[in-house]
Amino acid sequence: MRVGILGGGRWGQALARLAMAAGNEPLIAYRDRKDKPPHILPSTQDAPEVSRTCDLLLVATSASELRRAIRLAAPGPGNRIVVAGRGLEPESGKWLADVVQEECDAVRVGALAGPAPVDEILNGGLCAGVAASAYEDVRRLVIEGLHSKRYRVYESPDLVGIQLAGASMPALAAMVGLATSLGGAGVGMHAMVVARGLEELARLARAMGGSAQTVSGLAGVGDLVASQGRPGHPNFEVGKAIALGTRRAKGTRVEALSRSVLGLGRRHQVDLPLTEALVAIFDGTDPLEAVSALMGRQATREHR
């Protein structure tokens, strides 16, 4: 099987190595830039060739570059396209799978998410992910293309939940970083942030037509555990920067995703107190004041 990958960065190269570990032939489409083509791996600057010769396309670009990548590759109705990035398009706030369908004639799309540290994959580490799509053939293609003893692929029909988990975990990881670094905080606050953060995202998933169970799976809890377990993880470090009062937290990708997720909550009338507190901090509220406001909220049922 030939697995096409749009994007020649480290994540694209990691996916190519996973495809090879599964016994398949990857082909990476990379942009004509000053940087070199992917080291050793099969690659081309002819993006439409990847669409012509590969049934499965994995999009490994950033959210802001995805639309351009699809336009360059020009996939057709026969292509199966799986977004291997996370979040929403910064300019429009649209889900990345929706952007794919706006830019080409492909109908069968999906998303790949889960705890997959690029450095570990490139160094032969073991990990897992979940392929989500409303179409069973798309999910099966991802399993055929990537599943091996190095990388376990699970499948899910919950495309909404998988995309939401991918967009939400950076903000929750930042809140966990804040909880572990703020003066006076301890394991109790750490545990509270994790449990309540997952609960509010589960409520949002249900309101959007997704499954709350997805948030407790690889794309949610799995990704969050990975962000806490890796020293220097960028999302976790944003939270630490907030707690320490540095300026590095402002203008980050975590901030943009936090605002997008809060917007989704308001649109679907779902209360997201942790996400709202994080956005308030980005807007200038003192972290201790934001935490005090959270602790002072009226008591309620744990699961609603």
N, C-alpha and C positions, 0 to 999 in steps of 0.2 A: 504494500500500500504506500502511496506517495502522500506525504503530509505537507501541505503548503503553510508557510509561516510568514505573515506580513509584519516586518519589523526585525532588523538585524542587531538590536541591542542585546544586552546580557540576558534578558528574559526570553527573547526570541531564540537565542543560542541555547539556553537551558531547555526550552521546549523541543528544539531540534535534537538534543542529546537524549531526551526522554523518548522521542519517536524512534531513534536508533536503538535504544535499549529494548523497545517493544518489537524490534525486528522490521522496522519500516524505513523508508527512504525520505528524509526531510528535504525540503527545498525552501530556502529563505529568500524573500524579496527584501532587499535593503535599498535605502535611498542613495542617490549619487551625491555623496558629500565628501569632505576631506578625509573623514575617517575610513579605515580600511574595511574591506568586506569581512564577514564573520570568519574567524580563524578556522581553517581546514574544512569547515562544514560546507556542504553544497549550497550555492547561493547564486543569485542573479539580480541584476538591476532592472530586468524586464518584469515588472509586477504582473502585467496581464498574462505572461507565460505561466505564472503560478496558478492563476485562476483557470487557465485552459487545461493544465495537466494534472491538477490535484482536485479530488472530490471534496476533501476536507481542508478548510482554510482556518488557521488559528491566527487571530489578530493580536499581536503582542506589542502594539504601540501604546503610547500614553493616550489618555482620554482626549486630550486636545488635538492629537495627531490622527485619531482614528478616522475621522471623516475624509481627510485627505488621502489616507492610505487606501480606503475603499474606492475612492474615485480613481486613483491610479491603477488599482488592480482590476477594476471593472468586472466584478463577478457576474455570472449569469444565473438564470433560474435553476440550473442544475447543481450549483455549488451549495455546499453545506458550510456555514460560517459560524465559528464559535469565538466569541470575544474572550480573550484570556487576560484582559485588564480589569480594572475595578473603577467604580464610581459612576458619575454622570458627566455628560459633556459640559465643561465649564461655561461655555457661552450660552447654551440653550437650556441647561438643566435637564436634558433628556437622557433616558437610559441608553447605554451604548448599543444594546441590541436593536433599539428603535432607530438609532442613527444609521446603523448598517442597512436596515430595510428602507430608509429614506434615500440612500445613496446608490442603491443597485436593485436589480430585479430578483435577487435571492429572497426566498420566502422562509426557508428552513434555517433558522438561526438558533444560537444557544449561548451559554456562558460557562466559563470554567473558573472555579474559585477554590479557595482552601489554603492551608498553610504550606507554602512552597518557597522557602528561602532560596534565592537564586544561587548564592554562594555554595550552599550545601548541595544543590543539584549539580552544579558544575564540578563539584569535587566528589561526586558519586554517592551523596547522602540519600537516605530513604525518606520518602514522604508520600502524601496522598492528596487527592483533590476530588471535587465533585463536578460532574458535567450536567448542566441543567438545560432542558429544552422541552417545549411542548411536543416535539417530534421524536419518536422513539429511534428512528433511523439516525438522527443527529447524535443522540446519546450513544448509540452503539458504535458509530464511527469514531467518536472520541475514545471509547474504551479500546477499540481495535487499534487506534492510532497511538495511544500513549500508555495503556496498562501493561505493567511488567512487574518483576520482582523488585524493581527500584521505586516504582511509582504506582500506587493503587488508585484506580479510578472508580468512584461510585457514581451512580446516576440518580437524577431527580427530575421530575416534571415541573418543579417549582422555579421557573425562571425569574419570577418576581422576587421571591424570597432570597434566591441566590444573589441577585443583583443588589438587593437592599442590604444584605449582610456584607457584601463586599464594600459597599459605599459607607456603611456605618461603623465597621470595626476600627478604622483609623481614629475616629473621634472617641470611641470608647477606650481604645488603647491610650490615647492622650489623657483621658480622665483618670485612668489607672495610674499612669505616670505621675500625674498631679497628686493623686491620693497617697502614693508611696513617698513623695518628696516634700509635701507641705508640712511646715512646722506643726508639731502636735499630732499629726496623723499617725495611724498605726495599722496593724493587720485588720482591725475591725472595720475601719473606713475602706481599706482596700477591698475587703470581701463585700461590703455593702455596694460599692461602685460597680463591681463585676456583676453581682446578682441583680441589682436594680437596673443596671444598664441593659442587660440581656432581656429583662422583663419588658422594659418599655419598647425595645425593638421588636419583640415578639408581638406586642399589641399592634404596632405599626404594620408588621407583616400581615397579620390577620385582616386589618382594615383595608389593606391594598389588594386583598385577594390571594395572598401567599399563605404559607404554612408557618406557624410558630415553631414547629419542630426544626425547620431549616436553620433558624438562629442558633439552636443548640447543637448543630452539627459541625462539620468541617469548615464550612464557609463562615460560621459565626464563632462559636467557642474555640474551634481548632485554630482559627486565624488569631484570635485574641491570645490564646496560650502561647503561640509562636512569638507574638510581639513582646510578651513579657519575658520569654525565655532567652531572648537574644540580646546580649549587651550592645547598647548603642542603637537599638532599633529606632528608626526615625520618628515613628508615631509616638512611641513611648517617650522619646527624648523631648518632643514638643511639650508633653505634659510636665516633664521635669523643668523645662525652661519656664513654663508658666509659673510653677511653684516657686522658682528661684527669682522671678521678677525680671528675667532678661527679655530682650526685644526679639529674640529669634523666633518666637512663636507666631508673631504677627505676619500675615501674608503667606502662610504656609498652605500646602495642599490640604492639611487637616482642617484648617479654618474654612476653606471653600467647601469641603465635603460636609462639615458640621452645619454650615448654613443651608446647604442643599437638603440635608436630612431634616432639619428643623422646618424648612418650607414644606416638605412632604407631610410632616406631622400636622402642621396647621391646615394644609389642604384637606387632609383626611380626618381632621378633628380628633387627633390623638395627642394626649399630653405626653411630652418628652422632657421631663424636668432636668435630667442630666445634660442632655444635648443643649437645652435652653441655657443652662448655667454656663456651659463651655462657651457658647456664642456670646453671652453677656460678658464673660471674661475677655474675650477677644475685643469686645466693644469698650473695654476700659474698667469694668467692675473688678474690684480687688478680689483675688481668689478666696481669701478667708471670708469675705463678706458673702460671696456666692455660695460657699459651703455652708455658712450659717443660715442663709435663706433656705437651702435645701433641707437642713436639719429641722428648721422651724415649720415645715409644711405640715398640714393637718394629717393626722393618722388615717390610714385607709386599709383596705384589704390587700393582701400580698398579690394575689392574682385577680385581675379584672378582665 
